[in-house]
Amino acid sequence: MTESDEYTATTDDVVATYDETESERRLVFERESGHGTAAIAQNIEGYAMLAVRPTPDDDELERYYGFDMALDHAGELLGVAPTALPVPAAAEDMGM
């Protein structure tokens, strides 16, 4: 079951949090079981490629045009299927 509001979404083992910094839009996933984190970041204007990182402040591992590809990589980092990643409403328009 997924529980969500505009900025957070939760499944059985993954919590997703969306926020905006001065320069980026960030979607951060964390496994509640303690088995990792993954972050997807995009410039604040929302038109650049998506950067996938192990944590919000780490160096990027890869860049993607599509949100679905970034979710695939985030799922891989967390050891879950990308379809198991909850996406808060505020982050649904990420990607090009």
C-alpha positions in Angstrom: 0.0 0.0 0.0 1.2 3.5 -0.8 0.6 6.4 1.5 1.4 9.9 0.1 0.9 13.6 0.2 2.3 16.3 -2.1 5.9 16.0 -0.9 6.2 12.5 0.6 5.2 9.0 -0.4 5.7 5.7 1.4 5.4 2.0 0.5 6.2 -0.9 2.8 9.9 -0.4 2.8 10.6 2.8 0.9 10.1 6.5 1.8 10.3 9.1 -0.9 10.7 12.8 0.0 10.6 15.6 -2.5 12.1 19.0 -1.8 13.6 22.0 -3.5 16.9 23.8 -2.7 18.1 27.1 -4.0 19.4 25.4 -7.1 17.8 21.9 -7.4 14.6 19.8 -7.2 15.4 16.6 -5.3 13.6 13.3 -4.9 15.3 11.2 -2.2 14.4 7.6 -1.5 15.3 5.8 1.7 14.7 2.2 2.6 13.2 2.0 6.1 15.0 -1.3 6.6 18.3 0.7 6.5 19.4 -0.8 3.2 20.3 2.3 1.4 19.4 5.6 -0.1 19.2 7.1 -3.6 18.5 10.6 -4.9 17.4 12.0 -8.2 18.1 15.7 -8.8 17.2 18.2 -11.4 17.9 21.9 -11.8 15.4 24.2 -10.1 13.9 25.3 -13.5 13.0 21.7 -14.1 14.3 21.3 -17.6 17.8 19.7 -17.3 18.8 16.1 -17.3 18.2 14.1 -14.1 21.3 13.3 -12.0 21.2 10.0 -9.9 23.2 10.0 -6.7 23.7 7.6 -3.8 22.6 10.5 -1.5 21.4 14.1 -2.1 24.8 15.6 -1.6 27.0 12.9 -3.3 28.5 13.2 -6.8 26.3 12.1 -9.5 26.6 8.5 -10.8 24.8 9.1 -14.1 22.5 11.5 -15.9 19.3 10.7 -17.7 16.7 12.5 -19.9 13.8 10.4 -18.8 12.4 10.1 -15.3 11.7 6.4 -15.9 15.4 5.7 -16.5 16.4 7.6 -13.4 13.9 5.6 -11.4 15.4 2.4 -12.8 18.8 3.4 -11.6 17.5 4.5 -8.2 15.7 1.2 -7.8 19.0 -0.6 -8.6 20.8 1.3 -6.0 18.2 0.4 -3.4 17.8 -3.2 -4.5 14.1 -2.8 -5.3 12.1 -2.8 -8.6 11.6 0.7 -9.9 7.9 0.0 -9.8 8.2 -0.3 -6.0 9.4 3.3 -5.7 6.7 5.7 -4.5 6.7 9.1 -6.2 5.2 12.1 -4.4 2.8 14.3 -6.5 5.2 17.2 -6.5 7.9 15.1 -8.2 5.7 13.5 -10.9 6.8 16.0 -13.6 10.5 15.5 -13.2 12.4 14.6 -16.4 12.4 16.1 -19.9 
